[in-house]
Amino acid sequence: MHKRFNPVIFLVIEFFLLTFLIVCKSLVSSNGYVTPDSTSYLSLAQNLLNGNGFYTAGFGTTPGADKQYFAIWPVGYPALIYLVSVVFKVSVFWSSKFINILCLGFIFRLLYKVAGSYCWIIALVFFLYPVLDFFTYTWSEIPFVTALFYLLYFINSYLNRYKYIALAGILLCSLAMFLFRYIGYMCVPLLNYVALILFIRRDYKRGLSVMVLSAFIAISIFLYLNHNKVMTGFPTGIERVPARETILQFAIMLVVGFYMQFEFVYTINFLPVLIACIALLIYKKKAGDLFKRLLLRKRFLYPRSRDLYLIGGMVYLLMLTFNRYQAFFDNFNMRLLAPGLIMIFVVVVLYLILRLGYNKYLLIVPLLVVAIFSYSVSMAVTLYKKTITREQTYHTQVSDIQKRYSDIPMGAVVLCGNRHMAYMRPDLVIAFPHYVPLNNSTETWDEFLARVKTQFPQKKIYMLATDGENIHPLYHVSIRNYVQAHPGTQTFLF
């Protein structure tokens, strides 16, 4: 590129454009890009602000207990939201969005260190519709993938630049990954891979250092999970329901999950892979290099940074697939697949740029067009919701919910309540019935009410008719019938 060309300027412009859209999407959306899991993170963060420690209101393990230890998810992400909220004096909601923007900035900084003058081209991947959505949600996956990027950067520094200070970075990033998501234990096999490389190189001293570090991290993870078991009776806070799919059903779910990330009509997110494939086919003589060279002994012993990012993305997806096969949780979707796919997208684009030579503009131009198109579509959808449909914004909807709940006394239980109240009113217990496949059985209305009364014999129990929208279609028919039989705006006391 031209000597006067400054990629940092483009990178900064891209960062501020993405920041602007993340804020706009959060403001205009009626749910603020907050999911049920998000409300749990925000609830713990708000409880930390209120001085209640690592506890949230909800079903504990002892009848009469009005709080439970936070262990279904690791505490790292809620604690980070709490710290940012304290430092910048903002609500936990906006604290979570600021963390997303901050993580995006850290990733862009790393792209500049790894890709140099091509960083702004790779950053176009983050304009793609699903990636924009991913970085707007209040999800622990955002800081997780940031920590994974930096872990692989420090591993590369330790392998190829012999910097012992990188061990400190490896330790911090590994622990951060686990504290953000339990799948962060994937850092242990990654570090064992690094140790194996060093032993094959006959660099026994540094290989032993990595093995000791890996063992320390594994012991730390074990102690954390054991503490959870002491506090809740389970290593991850609740009894995990085994996956119910057959091998064939699981395989179909996996294929569909990946397909939905590439399907045009659904989220316009097949385009980066399509462009990469077209470019690879044009240069078909080099199409297999990206993966074949990983199998070469020299590349195995001396992996480049882009090789490590590809390996990291693939290890994440393999660990995710294994975990989902063992226990039931969400089907494969954007949230679960994004950390691995983003890393693979970044590596594919970087590899193509480096291999295309003077013809790199064959990739830059279509990728730039796609990025602008995706950004424009996302902005158009945001403005459409704001001006045409007159959909409630996040703040107006939360304000309405707070008014509806204003008559509910402190410390009460609300059946099938609005999940935003988990952090807007952390004193309330928001109770939901059991249902298959999330639980081992599906509760009837009478069973659900009896369980709540047994758990909280001294608390007042309410249900708002306006919360009928929170009734899951898989709830028992008796629960759905009860809600449908009581429309309107009443508040019921049981």
C-alpha positions in Angstrom: 0.0 0.0 0.0 1.0 3.6 -0.4 3.5 4.9 2.1 1.2 7.8 3.1 -1.7 5.4 3.8 -2.5 5.2 7.5 -4.6 2.1 8.3 -5.1 3.3 11.9 -7.3 6.2 10.6 -9.6 3.7 8.8 -9.6 1.4 11.8 -10.7 4.3 14.2 -13.4 5.3 11.8 -14.7 1.8 11.6 -14.6 1.6 15.4 -16.7 4.7 15.9 -19.2 3.7 13.2 -19.7 0.3 15.0 -20.0 2.1 18.4 -22.6 4.4 17.0 -24.7 1.5 15.7 -24.4 -0.5 18.9 -25.7 2.4 20.9 -28.5 3.1 18.4 -29.6 -0.5 18.2 -29.6 -0.8 22.0 -31.7 2.4 22.4 -34.3 1.6 19.7 -34.9 -2.0 20.3 -37.8 -2.7 22.7 -35.8 -5.3 24.6 -32.5 -3.5 24.5 -30.8 -6.6 23.2 -31.3 -8.2 26.6 -32.1 -11.9 26.7 -33.2 -14.0 29.7 -29.6 -14.9 30.4 -28.6 -11.3 30.1 -31.1 -10.4 32.9 -29.4 -12.9 35.2 -26.0 -11.2 34.5 -27.5 -7.8 35.1 -29.3 -9.0 38.3 -26.1 -10.1 39.9 -24.3 -6.9 38.9 -27.1 -4.9 40.5 -27.0 -7.0 43.6 -23.2 -6.4 43.8 -24.0 -2.6 43.6 -26.6 -3.0 46.4 -24.0 -4.8 48.6 -25.7 -8.2 48.5 -22.6 -10.1 47.3 -22.7 -13.0 44.8 -26.4 -13.8 45.5 -29.6 -13.2 43.5 -33.2 -13.5 44.5 -34.6 -16.8 43.3 -35.1 -20.5 44.0 -32.4 -21.6 46.5 -31.7 -25.1 47.7 -33.4 -24.7 51.1 -37.2 -24.0 51.6 -37.6 -20.5 52.9 -34.3 -19.2 51.4 -34.9 -16.0 49.6 -31.6 -15.9 47.7 -29.4 -18.2 45.8 -25.6 -18.3 45.1 -24.9 -17.3 41.5 -23.4 -20.4 40.0 -25.4 -21.3 36.8 -23.0 -19.0 35.0 -19.5 -17.9 36.1 -19.3 -14.6 38.1 -16.7 -12.9 35.9 -19.0 -11.1 33.5 -21.5 -9.7 36.1 -18.5 -8.7 38.2 -17.1 -6.8 35.2 -20.4 -5.1 34.6 -20.4 -4.1 38.3 -16.9 -2.7 38.1 -17.6 -0.6 35.0 -20.8 0.6 36.5 -19.0 1.8 39.6 -16.1 3.5 37.7 -18.3 5.3 35.1 -21.4 5.8 37.3 -23.8 4.3 34.8 -26.6 1.8 35.1 -25.8 -1.9 34.7 -27.6 -1.9 31.4 -25.3 0.7 29.8 -22.3 -0.7 31.6 -22.8 -3.9 29.7 -23.0 -2.0 26.4 -19.9 -0.1 27.2 -18.1 -3.4 27.9 -19.1 -4.6 24.4 -17.6 -1.4 22.8 -14.5 -1.7 25.0 -14.0 -5.3 23.9 -14.4 -4.3 20.3 -11.7 -1.7 20.8 -9.3 -4.3 22.3 -9.9 -6.7 19.4 -9.2 -3.9 16.9 -6.0 -3.0 18.7 -4.9 -6.6 18.4 -5.8 -6.8 14.7 -3.5 -3.9 14.1 -0.7 -5.7 16.0 -1.2 -8.9 14.1 -2.2 -7.7 10.6 -0.5 -4.3 10.4 -1.7 -2.3 7.4 -4.4 -4.9 6.5 -6.1 -4.5 9.9 -8.9 -2.2 8.5 -9.8 -4.8 5.9 -10.2 -7.6 8.4 -12.2 -5.2 10.7 -14.8 -5.1 7.9 -15.9 -8.6 9.1 -17.3 -6.9 12.2 -19.8 -4.9 10.1 -21.5 -8.0 9.0 -25.1 -8.2 10.2 -24.8 -11.2 12.6 -21.5 -9.9 14.1 -23.1 -6.5 14.7 -26.0 -8.1 16.5 -23.6 -10.3 18.5 -21.7 -7.3 19.8 -24.9 -5.5 20.7 -26.3 -8.2 23.0 -25.6 -8.3 26.7 -23.8 -11.6 26.6 -20.7 -13.0 28.3 -19.5 -14.3 24.9 -18.2 -10.9 24.0 -15.5 -10.6 26.7 -14.9 -14.3 26.3 -14.0 -14.1 22.6 -11.8 -11.0 23.4 -9.9 -13.0 26.0 -9.6 -15.9 23.6 -8.1 -13.5 20.9 -5.5 -12.3 23.5 -4.8 -15.7 24.8 -3.7 -16.9 21.3 -1.7 -13.7 20.8 0.3 -14.4 24.0 0.7 -18.1 23.1 2.2 -17.0 19.8 4.5 -14.6 21.6 5.7 -17.3 23.9 6.2 -19.9 21.1 7.9 -17.7 18.5 9.3 -14.8 20.3 10.5 -16.5 23.5 8.9 -13.8 25.8 8.5 -15.2 29.3 6.3 -12.2 30.2 3.8 -13.8 27.9 3.2 -16.4 30.5 1.5 -13.8 32.7 -0.8 -12.9 29.8 -1.6 -16.6 29.2 -2.5 -17.0 32.8 -4.7 -14.0 33.0 -6.5 -14.6 29.7 -7.1 -18.3 30.6 -8.6 -17.5 34.0 -10.7 -14.7 32.4 -12.1 -17.0 29.8 -13.3 -19.5 32.4 -14.7 -16.7 34.6 -16.7 -15.4 31.6 -17.9 -18.8 30.4 -17.5 -22.4 31.7 -16.3 -23.5 28.3 -13.2 -21.5 29.0 -11.8 -24.7 30.3 -10.8 -25.2 26.6 -7.6 -23.2 27.5 -6.2 -26.3 29.3 -6.1 -28.5 26.1 -4.8 -25.5 24.2 -1.9 -25.1 26.6 -1.2 -28.8 26.5 -0.9 -28.5 22.8 1.7 -25.7 23.3 3.6 -27.8 25.8 3.7 -30.7 23.3 5.1 -28.4 20.6 7.9 -27.2 23.0 8.8 -30.7 24.1 9.0 -31.9 20.4 11.3 -28.9 19.8 13.3 -30.2 22.8 12.7 -26.9 24.6 12.1 -28.8 27.8 12.4 -25.9 30.2 9.7 -23.8 28.6 7.6 -26.8 27.9 7.6 -27.7 31.6 6.7 -24.0 32.4 3.6 -24.3 30.2 2.7 -27.7 31.8 2.9 -26.2 35.3 0.8 -23.2 34.2 -1.8 -25.5 32.6 -1.9 -27.6 35.8 -2.3 -24.5 38.0 -5.2 -23.3 35.8 -6.9 -26.8 35.8 -6.6 -26.9 39.7 -8.1 -23.3 39.9 -11.0 -24.4 37.7 -11.6 -27.5 39.9 -11.5 -25.4 43.1 -14.0 -22.9 41.6 -16.4 -25.7 40.6 -16.0 -27.4 43.9 -16.9 -24.1 45.7 -20.0 -23.9 43.5 -20.9 -27.5 44.6 -20.5 -26.6 48.3 -22.7 -23.5 47.9 -25.4 -25.0 45.6 -25.0 -28.8 45.6 -23.9 -28.8 41.9 -20.7 -27.8 40.2 -22.5 -25.4 37.9 -25.3 -24.3 40.1 -28.1 -26.6 38.9 -28.6 -30.2 37.8 -27.7 -30.3 34.1 -30.3 -32.2 32.0 -28.7 -34.7 29.6 -29.1 -34.0 25.9 -32.2 -35.7 24.6 -31.3 -35.9 20.9 -30.3 -39.1 19.1 -27.0 -39.0 17.2 -28.9 -38.3 14.0 -31.0 -35.6 15.5 -27.9 -34.0 17.0 -26.1 -34.1 13.7 -29.1 -32.5 11.9 -29.3 -29.8 14.6 -25.5 -29.1 14.2 -25.8 -28.8 10.4 -28.9 -26.6 10.6 -27.2 -24.4 13.2 -24.2 -23.7 10.9 -26.5 -23.3 7.9 -28.5 -20.6 9.7 -25.3 -18.6 10.1 -24.8 -18.6 6.3 -28.4 -18.4 5.0 -29.2 -15.1 3.2 -32.8 -14.5 4.0 -32.4 -15.2 7.7 -29.7 -12.8 8.7 -27.6 -11.9 5.7 -24.6 -13.6 7.1 -23.5 -16.2 4.6 -21.7 -13.5 2.6 -18.3 -13.4 4.2 -17.9 -17.2 3.8 -19.2 -17.0 0.2 -16.7 -14.3 -0.7 -13.9 -16.3 0.9 -14.9 -19.4 -1.0 -15.2 -17.5 -4.3 -11.7 -16.1 -3.8 -10.3 -19.5 -2.9 -11.9 -21.1 -6.0 -10.4 -18.4 -8.3 -7.0 -19.2 -6.9 -7.8 -23.0 -6.6 -4.2 -23.9 -6.8 -3.8 -22.4 -3.3 -7.2 -23.3 -2.0 -6.1 -26.0 0.3 -3.0 -24.3 1.7 -4.8 -22.8 4.7 -5.6 -26.2 6.2 -3.0 -28.5 4.6 -0.1 -26.5 5.8 -1.3 -27.0 9.4 -0.5 -30.7 8.9 3.1 -30.1 7.9 5.6 -30.9 10.6 7.3 -27.5 10.2 4.1 -25.6 10.5 3.0 -27.8 13.4 6.2 -27.0 15.3 6.4 -23.3 14.3 2.8 -22.1 13.9 2.2 -18.6 12.8 -0.3 -16.3 14.6 -3.0 -16.9 12.0 -2.6 -20.7 12.4 -3.1 -20.4 16.1 -6.3 -18.3 15.7 -7.6 -20.9 13.3 -6.8 -23.7 15.8 -8.4 -21.7 18.6 -11.6 -21.2 16.7 -11.8 -24.9 15.7 -11.0 -26.1 19.3 -13.8 -23.8 20.6 -16.3 -25.3 18.1 -15.2 -28.8 19.0 -15.5 -28.2 22.7 -18.9 -26.6 22.2 -20.2 -29.5 20.2 -18.9 -32.0 22.9 -20.6 -30.0 25.7 -23.9 -29.8 23.9 -23.9 -33.5 23.1 -23.4 -34.2 26.8 -26.0 -31.8 28.3 -29.0 -29.9 27.1 -28.8 -26.2 26.6 -29.6 -23.9 23.6 -29.6 -25.2 20.1 -26.6 -24.2 18.0 -27.2 -20.5 17.2 -25.4 -17.2 16.6 -24.6 -16.7 20.2 -23.0 -20.1 20.7 -21.2 -20.3 17.3 -20.1 -16.7 17.0 -16.8 -16.9 19.1 -15.4 -19.7 16.9 -16.8 -18.5 13.6 -15.5 -14.9 14.1 -12.0 -16.2 14.6 -12.2 -18.4 11.6 -13.6 -15.6 9.4 -10.8 -13.3 10.5 -8.1 -15.9 9.7 -9.7 -16.7 6.3 -9.8 -13.0 5.3 -6.2 -12.4 6.5 -4.9 -15.5 4.7 -6.6 -14.5 1.5 -5.1 -11.0 1.7 -1.6 -12.3 2.2 -2.0 -14.9 -0.6 -3.6 -12.8 -3.2 -0.7 -10.4 -3.5 -1.3 -7.6 -5.9 -4.8 -8.9 -6.6 -5.9 -8.4 -3.0 -8.4 -5.8 -4.2 -10.5 -8.7 -5.7 -11.3 -9.4 -2.0 -11.2 -5.9 -0.6 -13.8 -4.5 -2.9 -16.6 -7.1 -2.5 -15.9 -7.3 1.3 -16.2 -3.5 1.5 -19.5 -3.6 -0.5 -20.9 -6.3 1.8 -19.8 -4.5 4.9 -21.5 -1.3 3.8 -24.6 -3.2 2.7 -24.9 -5.0 6.1 -24.3 -1.8 8.0 -26.9 0.0 5.9 -29.4 -2.8 6.4 -28.9 -2.8 10.1 -29.2 1.0 10.3 -32.3 0.9 8.1 -34.0 -1.7 10.4 -33.1 0.4 13.4 -34.6 3.6 11.9 -37.7 1.6 10.7 -38.4 0.4 14.2 -38.0 3.9 15.5 -40.0 6.0 12.9 -42.4 3.6 11.1 -43.5 0.9 13.5 -43.4 3.2 16.5 -42.1 0.2 18.5 -41.4 1.0 22.1 -37.8 1.8 22.9 -36.0 -0.1 25.6 -36.3 2.8 28.1 -40.0 3.4 27.4 -40.8 -0.3 27.8 -38.8 -0.6 31.0 -40.5 2.5 32.4 -44.0 1.0 31.6 -43.0 -2.3 33.3 -41.7 -0.4 36.4 -45.1 1.4 36.7 -47.0 -2.0 36.5 -44.8 -3.4 39.3 -44.9 -0.3 41.5 -47.6 -1.8 43.7 -45.7 -5.1 44.2 -44.2 -5.0 47.7 -40.5 -5.5 48.5 -39.3 -9.1 48.5 -42.5 -10.6 46.9 -42.6 -13.5 44.5 -44.0 -12.9 40.9 -45.1 -15.8 38.9 -43.9 -15.7 35.2 -42.9 -12.1 35.8 -41.1 -9.8 33.4 -37.4 -10.8 33.3 -36.3 -7.1 33.2 -37.4 -6.9 36.8 -34.6 -9.3 37.8 -32.3 -6.3 37.7 -34.7 -3.4 37.8 -36.2 -4.8 41.1 -33.6 -7.3 42.3 -35.6 -7.7 45.6 -38.3 -9.6 43.7 -38.2 -13.4 43.1 -39.2 -14.0 39.5 -40.5 -17.6 39.4 -41.0 -19.8 36.3 -42.4 -23.3 36.0 -40.3 -26.3 35.0 -40.7 -27.7 31.5 -39.1 -30.2 29.2 -36.5 -30.2 27.7 -35.0 -27.5 30.0 -36.0 -29.6 33.1 -36.7 -33.3 33.7 -40.5 -32.8 33.9 -43.2 -30.3 32.9 -45.1 -28.8 35.9 -48.8 -28.3 35.9 -50.3 -25.0 37.3 -51.0 -26.6 40.7 -47.6 -28.2 40.9 -45.9 -25.0 40.1 -47.9 -23.0 42.6 -47.3 -25.7 45.3 -43.5 -25.6 44.7 -43.4 -21.8 45.0 -45.4 -21.9 48.2 -43.2 -24.6 49.7 -40.0 -22.7 48.8 -41.3 -19.3 50.1 -43.9 -20.0 52.8 -43.6 -16.5 54.2 -43.6 -14.5 51.0 -46.5 -12.9 49.2 -47.0 -14.4 45.7 -48.3 -12.3 42.8 -49.0 -12.7 39.2 -49.7 -9.8 36.7 -52.1 -10.5 33.9 -50.0 -8.2 31.7 -47.2 -10.7 32.0 -49.1 -13.2 29.9 -46.6 -12.5 27.1 -44.0 -14.3 29.1 -45.7 -17.6 28.9 -43.5 -20.1 27.1 -45.3 -22.3 24.5 -43.7 -25.4 26.1 -45.3 -24.7 29.5 -48.0 -27.1 30.6 -51.4 -26.5 29.0 -52.9 -25.8 32.5 -50.6 -22.8 32.9 -51.4 -21.4 29.5 -55.1 -21.9 30.1 -55.0 -20.1 33.4 -53.3 -17.1 31.9 -55.7 -17.0 28.9 -58.6 -17.2 31.3 -57.4 -14.0 33.2 -56.8 -11.3 30.6 -56.6 -7.6 31.4 -54.4 -5.7 33.8 -55.2 -7.3 37.1 -52.7 -8.2 39.7 -53.5 -11.5 41.5 -52.4 -12.4 45.0 -52.2 -16.1 45.9 
